[in-house]
Amino acid sequence: ALLFAAGLRADEPAKPLALRDYLPTLLLKIQADTAREYVAALELLHKLSESLGDAGLVPAAQVRQAEREFLQSRIDALQRERDHADSLDQFQARYQAKPERLRELEDAAVLPLQRHLRKFEDVLKGLDALGKDFSKRDDPDDAHKLRAALSRIVKSATMFDDTRFRSQFTIRWVALEKQTGKELIQLLHDKGEERRKLAADKAELEEKGKTLGPESRRLMMSAELDIDLARFEGVLRRYESEPWKGAQDAGQRHAEAFRTVGNAFATVLLRGCAERLDQLRSSWPEVPPLLVEKVDLLAGDREQAERAVTRAIKSPETAAAAKAKLRRLRSLAEMVRIGQRLIELALIQRQDDLDNLRSPAAGNTDANGPLTQMLATEKSVSREKGQLLRVWVEIQIARLELESDLGIAGP
């Protein structure tokens, strides 16, 4: 039956397999994989919501909402897995491709983008891991050991590999340790003035449609790091002085002091995280140029690109169809750029929501409480990731179709 559906006779040899043949089935596989990842994420969130519900931190209605979302995601995943399995069976009946060959085609089509997505997720997971590591250092009897522990946390964090933050953190923090309290206050004043001046310059330039130059941006980032480090050093010194000792509410005072250090430390870490994210943001896999008569059909001027297509195809009907495909391809390429930013924002929001959900203030009975927001953000992450991968594959399909019209040999 599968051979018949694929249009083959039983004695007909399998056709040679090319990337363009596998892309439609790969698109269904990506959708199924994304649906499975969403199920796994909602399963963890459902279990967390049950724990928070048992502790009285979130209302029962929100716990039930988490379970409903989880079960609905399973239904969607089952449907997408079935669609992919059906498509794969028909594809295999036609091409009889080995799993190794399919893996090669999949890697060629989407692996660079998938790897980059994982890098973004790894940075934010790494930030979450640093927060958990810090939370283990809350023993009041080890207050004098906290400074060394925090230094080790930063030095060992792989998320800061290849960043200026790691070296600057060590150099500047060591220098701050040697300053008196009065000198720290003066530094905060001086760096605050420097930052305010640069911020005023930035605002003035933006009103004229311009941006700060690279050196000014570097100086602003440097001033901001100095300010954050000086504030962090100040609260850490207070913590090291053990102000809770002898107080009747020593436990509460220690917890507040430790939380204050944690907030200041997190602010510093976010500087390094932002630098790492900026590196990733500037190195997304790009859609390769498509050149006709030395004109880049994807990144160049649209009218010039369409004229190049018209000259390359003599038939008016074929040229019109090719220009329509070009417009779709250019639109998809722009959607990729937008999608990249959307997934960045969704992943950052996910981390913020997770922090809010774990915080003591999470016991919010509001319908739009932290758990409800987390569910919405998790759905957004799944949607943006699936859409970005889908558009990436659709670009390759559209590109191969246009290359065929133009007589350009494709894979």
N, C-alpha and C positions, 0 to 999 in steps of 0.2 A: 504493500500500500504506500509506503514511504517512497519507494522508487517511482511509483506511478505519480505520486504528488509532485515529485521533483522533476517529472518529465523525462525519466530515463527508462530504457528497457533493461531487463535483468542482465543481458549480455553486453551492455554498453559500458565501455571503460570509463572510470572516473575522470573528470576534467581536471586540468592543472589548476592549482589553487593560487589565487592572488589576494592581496590585502583587500582590494575592493569587494571581493566576493564575501569576505567574512565580516565586514563592517556592520551590516544590518543585524546579524546575529550577535555581534559583540555589543552593539548598542543595548540589546535586550539583556545581555549578561551584566552590563554595568548597572542597569536599572535594578536587576535582581540583587546584585551585590550591595548596592546602596540601601535597598530595602532591608536586607539582612543586618547591615550595620545599624540601621535605625532601630530595628527590633532589639538588638543587643544593648544599645544605649538606653532605650526605654525600659528594658528589663532591670538594668541596674538602678535606674531612677525610680522604678516602681518599688524595688526592695528598699531603697533609701527612704522613700516616702512612708513605707510601712513602719520603719524604725522610728522615723520622726513622729509619725502618728501615735505610735505606742508611747512615746515620751511626752506626748501632749504638745508638740511643737508645731504641728500643722493639723488643721481640722480634718475630720473623717471624710468630708465631701471632697477635699482635694486629693486624699489618698485614693478614693474611688475613681476620681478623674484620671489619675495616673494609671490605674489599672485598665480603665477603658481605652486610653490612648495606646497602651501596650498591646492589648488584645486586638484593637483595630489594625495596628501596624503588622501584626502577625498575619491577619487576613490578606492585607495588601502584599506582603512578602510571598505568601503562598501563591497568589495569582501571578506575580511577576516571575517566580521560579518556574511555574508551569509554562508560561509563555516562552521563557528562554529554553526550557527543555524541549518543547515542541519544535521551536525554530532550529535548535541544534540537531535534533534527529533528522529533520529534512535536509539540513546542510550536510550532515555526515553521509546521508544516503546519496547525495549528489557528488561529494568530493572525497569521501572516505579519508579525511585528514587525520593524522596521528595527533594525539594530545600535545606532543612536543611542538609540532608545527603550529598548532593553535596558540600555544603559549608564546611562541616567537612573534606571531602576528599581533597578539594582544599587547605584548611588550613594546613592539614597534609603534603601535597606535596610541597607547595611553600611558605607558609606564613613566615617562618623564613628568607628566602632569601629576600622576598619582604620587610619585616620590616627593614632589614639591608640596603637595597638599599635606602629606605626612610630616614634612619638616615644620610646617606651620603648627600642626597639632602637637608635635613633639615639644616645641618651644613652650606652648601654654601648659602642656602636661608637666614639663620640667619646672615651670613656675609654681604650679600646684604642689609638686613634690618638695620644692624648697620651703613652701609654707608649712607643709606637714613636718618636715625636718626641724624647722624652727620651733614648732609647737611642742616638740619633745624635750626642749631645753628649759622647761619652766620650773625646775627644782630651785626653790629659794636658797637652799644650802650651796648651790653651785653658781651663785650669781657672779662670782669672780672668774668663772670659767666661760661665761657667755661670749665675751669678746673673741677669744681664740676659736670658739666653736663657729661663730658667724663668719670669721675669716676663712675657715676651712670650707664652709658651705659654698661661699662664692668661688673659691679656688678650684673646687672639685666639680662644679656644675658644668656639664658639657654644653649647655645651652649658651654659655658665654665664650665658647671656643671661637677664635678668630674675631674677637671684638676688642675695640679699644677700651671698653668698659672695664674688663677684667684687670688690665694693667693700671688703668687710671684709678680704679677703686683702691687697689693696694697702695699705690704711691701717695694718693691724696689722703687716704685715711691715716696712714702712718704719720704724715705731716701734721694732720689735725690732732692726733694723740698728744703731740708735743706742745700744743698751744694751751695757754691758760684760758680760763673761762672768759676773761675780759677780751682776750684776743679772738675767741670764737664769736663773741657778740659783735666785735668790730668787723670781722670777716663777713658775717651775715649781713651787716649794714652795707658794706662796700659792694658785695656781690649782688645784693638786692637792687642797689642803685644802678649797677652795670646792666642788670637784666631789664630793669624798667626803661632805661635809655634805648636798649636794643629793641625792646617791644614797641616803643614809640616809633622808632625808625621803621620797623616792620609794618606797623599800621599805616604810616604815612606812605610808604612805597605801595602797599596794597591798594590804597585809594587811587593811586595812579596806574593801577594794573601791573605793578612790578612786584618782585620778590627780593628778599634779602640775598646778598651774595654769599658764596660758600664760606668765606672767612667769618662773616658776621653770624651766620648760622652756627658755625663751630664755636664761636665765642659765647653765643647764647646757651648752647647745650652745655658748655663747660661751666658757665656761671650757675646754671640750674643744678648741675651735679654737685658743685661745691656747696650750694645752699642746702641741698638734701643731705649731703654727708655731714655738714656742720650740725644740722638739726638732729640727725641720727646720733652723732657723737655726744651731743648734749644730753639727750634722753638716756643714752647708754651709761654715761657717767652717773647720772642720778640713780639709775637702777643698780649700778655697782656699789653705790653708797648704802644700799639696803635700807631705805627709809621706812620700811614697814616693821623693822625690828623693834620690839618692845610695845608695839601698838596692840590694843585689844582686838582690833579688826585686821590683824596682820595678814591673814589669808586673802582678804578682799583687796587690801592695799597692794600686796604683791601681785595679784592677778591684774590689777589696773596698770601697775608699772610695767609688767611684762607685756601686756597688750599694747601699751604706748610704744615700747621698743619695737614690737612686731610691726606696728603700723609704719613707723619711721624706716625700719629695715625694708619693708615691702616697697615703700616709695623709692628707695635707692635701687632695689632690684628691678623695678619697672623701667628705670633708665636703661639698664642693660638689655632687658627684654625688648624695649622699643628699638634699640640699635639692631638687635638680631632680626626683628620683624622687618625693619627697613631694608636690611640686606636681602631678605627673602623677597620682599615686595619688588625689589629692582631686578630680580633674577628669575621671574616666572618664565617657563618655556614659552617661546614665541611662535606664532604661525609663520612658517618660512615664506619668503617672498615668492611671488609667481610672476616671472618676467616674460614679457612679450614685447619685442622691439625695444629692449632696454627700459621698458616702462614696468614698474611694479604695480600690478593690477590690484593688489590688496592695500598697499599703504600710500600709493601715489594719489594724485588728483583724480576724482571720480570721472569727470568728463574726459580727461586725457586717457584714462584707462579704458573707457568705453570706446573711444575712437580707435585705440590700438586693437581692441577685439574686432571692431567692424572691419578694419583693414586686413586683419588676419583671416577673416571668414568672408568669402565672396558672396555666398547666398544670403540675400536680405532676410529670408525667413529664419535661417539657421543663426544669423548674426543677432537677430532680435531675441531669439531664445537664449543665446549665449550671454547677451547683455543682462537678461533677467537672472540667469544663474550667477553672473558676476555680482549683481546687486545683492543677491541673497548671500553670497559668500562674504562680501564686505560687511554686510549686516551681522553675520555670524561672528566674524572676526572682532567686531566691536562688542558684541555680546560677551565674548570671552574676556575682554578687558574689564567690562563691567562686572562680570561674574567673579573674577579674581578678587576684586575689592569687596564684593558682597560676602564671599566666604571668609575673608579676613575679619570683617565686622561681625559676622555670625559667630566665629570661633572666639573672638574676644568677649562678646556678649555672653557666650556660654560660660566662660570662666568667671565673669562677674556674677552671673546668676548662681553659679555653684557656690561661690563664696558667700553670697547672701543667704542661700538655703542652709548652709552649715552654721551660720552665725546665730547667736542666742536670740537675735531679733526675728528669727524665722518663724516664731510662733505667731503668725499673722493670720487672723481669721478672715481677712478681706478676700473677696473673690479673685482679686488680682494679686494674691500673695506670691511669695518667692517660688513656691512649687508650680503654680500656674504659669508664672513667667518662665520658669525653667523648661516646662513642657513645650511652650510656644517657641522658645529659642532652639531647643533640640530639633523640633520640626523644621525650623528655618535652616539649621546646619545641614540636615539631611537634604532638604530641597535645594539649597544652593550648591552643595557638593554634587548631587545628582545632575543638576542642570548644567553645571560647568563641564562635567565629563561628557554629558550628552551632546552639548554644543561642540565640544572638541572633536568628537567622532563625526558629527554632522558636517563639520567643516571639511574633514577629510573626504567624506562622501561627495559633498558639493564640489570640492576641488578636483577630484578625479573625473567627475562628470564634465566640468568645464575644460579640463585638460584634454579629454577625449574630443570635445567639439573643436578645440584648437589644434588637434593633431599632435599634442605633446604626449610622449610616452610616459605612463604612470606605473606604479608598482602593482 
